[in-house]
Amino acid sequence: MTADVVVAKLSPFGVVVSPARPAAAVTELPLDRLRELARTHHLVLLRGFATFAGPAELTGWCGAWGEIAMWPFGAVLELVEHDRPDDHIFDHSYVPLHWDGMYRQQVPEFQIFHCVSAPGADQGGRTTFSNTPVVLADADPDTRRLWERVTGTYRRKMEFYDSEAVSPVVTTHPVSGFPVLRYGEPAIAGDPDFINHPDLEFTGVDAVELARFHQSLREALYSPAHFYAHAWQDGDVVVSDNYTLLHGREAFTSRAPRHLRRVHVLGDPPLDNPALVRS
């Protein structure tokens, strides 16, 4: 990238970029090269840089990546536990694997996360990612054919939308055309603490095959060969390829100091959501 940074591989996918000199600013990094890394490796961790004083500075930097997807609250989602959450994203519970924008008019290409405050090492809260093209490439032919027969219908109502999306589980990357998975993972059945379950329906196979579908897909998505769980440190910036990966969150200790900021950056041109049937 430049002589002032070190680029190393993460396992099992992604790269970490760190400064070769102290106090280097993340804003000094060439964005064209960062985009290339994100599209090639699907996840980029920027660690050890001077980052952002607040949401305005984060938004300005993200705007240089491309058009920002705006929400009713603005550009920046403050991911922090609420006192009385009405949705699981504002609770301290786990978040099942999914793709962002599945319920909105446009699907962002990139998610950009900034860690304002990280939980303790023993407090959980890792953000999870699964590399879906590799999941598909590694699947045996019979299992892959099963996955290809299933279509997911997702209905979700929360503060920011009341929408329905329908997508085949196996589909194609909207730009490059390689196979990817679009799957909204069901929450653990009967979990009384999970707030605001989406309404999910999966069709195309019978009940016995459907059980095998969920089990085999979950095993593949969470396989160590395909799954990365990011343990946050203060100041981390993570850029993830939302067209390719699925992501979620592990549960964390309630009142742990976990505070992330997230911005969605649209593709060029922006991707109209092919799954959206009602918003």
LINPE-V653233 format. One record per residue. N is the residue number from 1. RES is the residue in one small letter. PHI is phi in degrees with one decimal (999 if undefined). Layout:
n: (N N)
res: (RES RES)
phi: (PHI PHI)
This chain:
n: (1 2 3 4 5 6 7 8 9 10 11 12 13 14 15 16 17 18 19 20 21 22 23 24 25 26 27 28 29 30 31 32 33 34 35 36 37 38 39 40 41 42 43 44 45 46 47 48 49 50 51 52 53 54 55 56 57 58 59 60 61 62 63 64 65 66 67 68 69 70 71 72 73 74 75 76 77 78 79 80 81 82 83 84 85 86 87 88 89 90 91 92 93 94 95 96 97 98 99 100 101 102 103 104 105 106 107 108 109 110 111 112 113 114 115 116 117 118 119 120 121 122 123 124 125 126 127 128 129 130 131 132 133 134 135 136 137 138 139 140 141 142 143 144 145 146 147 148 149 150 151 152 153 154 155 156 157 158 159 160 161 162 163 164 165 166 167 168 169 170 171 172 173 174 175 176 177 178 179 180 181 182 183 184 185 186 187 188 189 190 191 192 193 194 195 196 197 198 199 200 201 202 203 204 205 206 207 208 209 210 211 212 213 214 215 216 217 218 219 220 221 222 223 224 225 226 227 228 229 230 231 232 233 234 235 236 237 238 239 240 241 242 243 244 245 246 247 248 249 250 251 252 253 254 255 256 257 258 259 260 261 262 263 264 265 266 267 268 269 270 271 272 273 274 275 276 277 278 279)
res: (m t a d v v v a k l s p f g v v v s p a r p a a a v t e l p l d r l r e l a r t h h l v l l r g f a t f a g p a e l t g w c g a w g e i a m w p f g a v l e l v e h d r p d d h i f d h s y v p l h w d g m y r q q v p e f q i f h c v s a p g a d q g g r t t f s n t p v v l a d a d p d t r r l w e r v t g t y r r k m e f y d s e a v s p v v t t h p v s g f p v l r y g e p a i a g d p d f i n h p d l e f t g v d a v e l a r f h q s l r e a l y s p a h f y a h a w q d g d v v v s d n y t l l h g r e a f t s r a p r h l r r v h v l g d p p l d n p a l v r s)
phi: (999 -143.3 -69.7 -95.5 -132.8 -119.6 -112.8 -133.0 -81.2 -92.4 -120.3 -93.0 -155.5 94.3 -135.1 -115.3 -111.9 -133.6 -78.2 -85.4 -129.9 -64.8 67.5 -64.5 -95.9 -61.7 -69.3 -81.7 -73.6 -72.0 -68.4 -59.4 -71.5 -63.6 -60.1 -61.1 -63.0 -66.0 -75.9 -83.2 -103.2 75.8 -150.4 -127.3 -102.7 -105.5 -130.6 97.1 -93.1 -70.4 -116.2 -124.3 -72.1 -169.5 -63.2 -64.9 -67.3 -61.2 -61.5 -61.1 -68.2 -64.0 -63.3 -75.1 -73.0 161.1 -67.2 -85.9 -78.6 -91.7 -117.5 -55.6 -88.3 114.1 -87.3 -108.1 -92.2 -87.4 -90.7 -148.4 -63.1 -92.5 -64.9 -131.3 -66.9 -109.2 -153.3 -66.1 -68.0 -105.2 -100.0 -103.8 -79.3 -68.9 -123.5 -62.7 -63.0 -166.4 -116.8 -79.7 85.2 -63.7 -108.1 -119.4 -64.8 -131.2 -100.2 -70.7 -78.5 -122.2 -104.5 -120.2 -109.4 -124.1 -88.4 -77.1 -149.9 -96.6 -68.3 -65.7 -60.1 -104.4 -105.4 78.0 82.3 -67.6 -87.8 -109.9 -139.0 -127.8 -91.1 -69.1 -62.4 -73.8 -54.1 -67.7 -64.0 -87.6 -71.9 -71.7 -57.8 -65.8 -66.6 -63.4 -62.0 -61.6 -59.1 -68.1 -85.5 -99.0 -118.9 -102.5 -115.0 -126.1 -124.0 -147.6 -124.0 -149.5 -58.2 -102.1 -168.0 -140.5 -135.9 -133.7 -130.7 -130.9 -148.3 -60.6 -68.2 -101.9 -141.7 -124.6 -60.7 -68.8 -110.4 -90.1 84.2 -80.1 -68.7 -139.0 -106.0 -120.1 -142.6 -98.8 -67.3 -64.5 -68.6 -59.7 -59.8 75.5 -72.9 -75.2 -97.3 -82.4 -92.0 63.2 -61.7 -66.2 -96.3 -116.8 -142.0 -123.3 -125.5 115.1 -139.3 -80.0 -63.1 -66.6 -66.7 -64.8 -61.8 -66.4 -57.2 -62.6 -65.2 -68.0 -70.1 -60.9 -59.2 -70.5 -63.5 -97.4 -60.8 -55.6 -75.5 -125.3 -117.1 -125.9 -115.6 -92.1 -87.4 -74.6 -124.3 -51.7 88.5 -57.1 -121.4 -121.8 -112.1 -122.0 -88.4 -72.8 -71.5 -117.0 -92.8 -106.7 -143.9 -158.5 -151.6 -81.7 -61.6 -138.1 -63.4 -58.4 73.0 -65.5 -80.4 -92.5 -140.3 -114.0 -116.4 -128.3 -126.8 -99.5 -114.9 -77.2 -74.4 -127.4 -77.5 -60.1 -93.2 -67.1 -65.4 -74.7 -93.5 -73.3 -116.6 -154.0 -139.9)
